[in-house]
Amino acid sequence: MKTIESNLRKLIFDHLREWAGDTILERGKGYVKQVDRIARTEDNTLVARVIGSEDYVTSVYVGEKGDFEYSCTCSLLGSGKHAIAVVLAAWNT
């Protein structure tokens, strides 16, 4: 079983852009410093608190082929900006 660290190393910035689009990617970059308590689970999921207008719990599954699934407690679930922030923050840890 591959670890999330090896899956993250395979990602390139273009994967994130393709997944989220330019607008959400830029918004997510603005939240990277707001990511707190990032953890990695055994099933290749990142879990973190993202501090915005409220504290949000965000989880992001990162698959071996650059696939993503995420959930967030924010009201804008479809946007993905907090998920992008979590992935970018994980690159820096």
Secondary structure, DSSP 4 states (H G I P E B T S, - for coil): ---HHHHHHH--HHHHHHHH-HHHHHHHHTTGGGEEEEEE-TTSEEEEEEESSSEEEEEEEE-TTS-EEEEESSS-TTT-HHHHHHHHHHHT-
